[in-house]
């Protein structure tokens, strides 16, 4: 199972970006999809969570600005990021709790995509 992020890049303060996370391989479903970020010199932090039944949760620092969503039929997740500021600069990672088969779950990380917010 692989998760591949895309959509990162350079954006000006106040701008928007939409990150995508596409899953491929052999699996039953993605139970939970999450977005993490890691800024230079800092620990990786959880940004947003979306379960397969539609529940979402956000870090306080991004509430009201970021929106996590999923297209379960396409095994793809998204992170819409609005009103970006320089403190949002980080490598963003997708993480999935994947039901491989039966009752076997596996945690899978994507490779990360860099988001830089700068004028």
Secondary structure, 3 states (H helix, E strand, C coil): CEEEEECCEEECCCCCEEEEEEEECCCCEEEEEEEEEECCCCCCEEEEEEECCCCEEECCCCCCCEEEEEEHHHCEEEEEECCCCHHHCEEEEEEEEEEEECCEEEEEECCCEEEEECC
